Amino acid sequence: MARTGAHVIVVGNEKGGSGKSTTAFHLAIYLLHAGHRVASIDVDSRQQTFTHYVRNRRAYVQERGIKLPSPQHFHLPSAWGDSVRENDRAEFDVFRRAVGEVEQRADFLIIDTPGFDTNLTRLAHSLADTLVTPVNDSLIDLNVLARLDATTGQPVETSHYARLVQRARSERLAVSGESVDWVLVRNRISMLASRNARQVHTTLEAIATRFGCRVADGIAERVIFRSLFSSGLTVFDPLDDEAGADAASVSHVAARQEYRNLVAALNLPISRPELQPEAAALRLSA
């Protein structure tokens, strides 16, 4: 699907629980606070976590009579007819319409995908300018990318998700002559250095070399993300006491810096000044 306009960021991984939706939503709000126009598409018809983030945020804003930026959001359900061909065609049409609605009016389009292979997942990946794959800091979670040698820990065989990405990159290259910048993001990093963490990092670097992608440090395991979900807030938003401002002094500030570092590592086409942490540190007024 050839297109121009918005820079498309797809957040994908076929391993559930890797933090895709939290990462996607924080990237969207970061870019909004930085002054960019942001649209989002959730193609996870089952869990709809990104969509729930948006709904929770809208409810929070309405209840308190405040203003917080939110992306123009679409949730795309899967087709459930008897014909796979007709289902794929229907999903392609609705996906194309959603993208067409925003591609010339947004600076960034962020697409959140489910933890399993679907037609909409493949469509999203083939559209990506930047593909962000959060990977939990565990050797078990690396299996979705490659089968590892039990002795050396080196990748010896491409796994199902990596094959999906390779196909999407080939399709993108054939259609537009452009490549997909694939970034593996170490997520839920332990606060303590360990042999496992070092081994995960070394193995990820080997996988990145094999697949022609990059590795970036992501976000540590933090309780604050779970506490913010119900209000649809992020670490870039000002917090009131109910939203968890008591955590702002440590976890909030540290997580915000980690996301700033992640955005810098993604090398996005950002022309405006980055969001200053002081702005997000402000409390909501009554």
N, C-alpha and C positions, 0 to 999 in steps of 0.2 A: 504494500500500500504506500505509494509515493505521497509525500506531503511536504509542506513548508510551514514556517511559522514557529509555534511553540517548541521549546526544547523538551523532549520527552524523557522523563525519568521513570523507568520501570523497576519496581522492587519485587524480586522474585526468588523463590527457593521452594523446591518440592518437599522440603523437610518442615513439618509443622512445628510451631512453637519457637521459631527462630527470630521472632521480633520484627517481621516484615511490616505489619500494620503500624506498630509504634514508630518504627523508623520512617515509614512513608508519611505519616501524619506530622511528625516533628519536622521533617524536611519541608513539607508544605507550609506550616506555620512560620518556620524560620524565614522562608522566602517571602511570605506575605509581610512579616514585620520589617523585612529589609526593603520593602517598597515595590516588590514585583507582583505582577498579576499571575495568579495561580489557579489552575483548574485541576480537578482530580476525578479519576474513574476507579471504581471498585468492581473488579470482575470476579470476586469471590462470592458466588451466589449462595453458598452454604453458611459461612460464619459472618460475613459482612462486617468485620471488625472495624475497618476504616469508616464505613457508613455509620456505624454506631458511634464512633468518635465524633463525627460531624453532627449527628443528631443530638448527642449529649452536649456538645458545645453550643448549639443553637438554643437548646432548652435553658442552659446555664445563663447565657446572655439575656434571654427574654425574661427569666425570673428576676434577674437583678437589675434590669434596665441599663445595661452597660454596652459598650461597643468593643468588640474584638474581631479581628479579621478572620474570615473563613473562606475556603476555596469554593469556586463554583463546582458543585459536585454532582456526579452521575453514578448510580448503581445499576449495573447491567446484569439482569438475570440470565441464567442459561435457558436454552430452548429445550423442551421436553417432548417433542413430537416423536412419532414412530420412525421417521426417516432421518438417518444420520446426516445425509446430504442436505435435506431441507433444514434441519436444525443448524448445521454449519452455515448455510446461506443466510438464515434469519439472524444468527449471531453476528455474522460479518456485517450485515446491513445496519444493525443497531449500533455496533461498534463504530462503523464508519460515520454514522450520523452524529454520534456523541463527539468523536474527534473533530469532525467538520464544524460542529457547533462552537468549538473553543480554540481551534488551532491558530486562528488569526487574531484572536482577542486575548490570548494569554501568553505570558512570557515562558511559563513552565507548565507542563502537563505531567502530573504524577499519577501513575497507574499502580494500584495494589493488586496482587495476584494471589490465588489460593495455594495451599500446600499440596497440590496435586495437578496432574496434567489435564488440561481441558482445551477445547478449541479457542476459547477466549484467552486463555493463558498464552497459547502459541501466537495468536494475533498480537497480543500486547508486546511480547518479546520481539517480534519482527519489526515493531515500530520504534523500539528503544533507540535513543541517542546515547543515554547512559543507563546501564543495567547495574543495579545495586543488589547484591546477594548477601544478606546478613547470614552469618554462620556462627552458631553457638561455639564457644571455645571448648570443644570436645572432639576427640578423634572419631567418636561414633557419628557425629553430625557431618563429618567430611565424606562419609560413604555415599552421600547423595551426589557428590561431585566425581569421585573416583574410588575404585577399589584399591586398597593399599596393600603393599607387601608387608606381611606380618613381621618380618625380620628387620627390614630397612625402613619401613614406614613410607617408602616412596610410592607414588601413584603408578599402577601397572595396567589399569583398564579404565576407560571412560564409563561413568555411571549415567543413569537415565536423564537426570536433570542437565548435566553437562552436554549430553547429546542434543537435548532440546535447544539449548543455547547455541550450540554449534550450527544447528539447522537454521535457527533464526538469524544468526549473523551472516550465514551464506545467502539467505534470502534477501536480507537488507542490502548486502553488497551487490547482489545481482540487480536489484530494483533501482537503487540510488547511487551505487558506486561508493557508498560510505560505510564505515565500519561501526560497530557498537563498542563503546568503551565499557568493558565489563569490570566491575570492581567488587572483589570479595571483601566483606566487612566483618572483621572479628567482633562478635557481639556477645553481650553478657560476660564480659571479661572478668575474671576473678580479681579481687583486690590484692590478693597475695601472689607473689611470683611462685611458680611451681614447675616441676619437671614436665608435667602435662602441658602447661601453657607454652613452654618453650618448644615442646614437640609439635604442638598444634601450629604454632607460628612457622616453624621450619617446614612442616608438611604443606601448609597453605602456600608458602612461597614456591615449593616444588610444583604444586598443582597450578599455580598462576603461570609459571614458566611453561608448563606443558600446554596450557590452553590459551596462552597469549592474553592474559588479563592482569589485573593489579590487585594488591592487597592493601587495605587500609584498616587502621585501628578504629573500632566502633565505640560502643557504650558499655560501661561496666554494669553488672547486675545491681539494680537499685529498686528499692521498694517504692520510691516516689512515682515511678511510672504506673504502677498499679493503682496508687491512690488518686492519680490525676485522671484516670480513664473515665470515671463516672461523671466528671464535670466537663469532659472534653477539652481539658487544658493541657498545655505543654510546658516544658521548662523555660520557654521563651515568653510566656505570658506572665503578667503580674498576678500574684496570688493573694487572696484574702485568707483569713484564719481558717475558714471552713474548707478551703481548697488545699490546705496543707502548707501554709506559709511557715509553719514551725520547722519544716525541713529545708527551707530556702537557704539557711546559713551554710549548709554543707552539701547535701546531696543535690539540691537544686542548682547551685552555682557550679558544682563540678560537672554535672550532667550537661549543663548548658555549654560549658567550654568544650566538652567532648564532642557535642554536635557541631559546634563551630569548627573544630578541627576536622571533623568528617566532611563537612561541606567544602572546606578548603582542599581536602584530599581528592574530592570528586572532580575538581577542575571545571566547574560549571561556568557557562558564559554569563557571569555576573558583572555588570558594569557599575552598579550603584554601591555606595559604601555598605560594609557589613553591619549587621545589627550590633549595636553596642550593648554589652551586658548591663550597663547601668540603666538602660531603658527598661529592660525586663525585670529589674530588681524593684521597681516601684510597686507599691501596694495599690490595690483598687480603692478608689474613694467610695464612700457610702452612697 
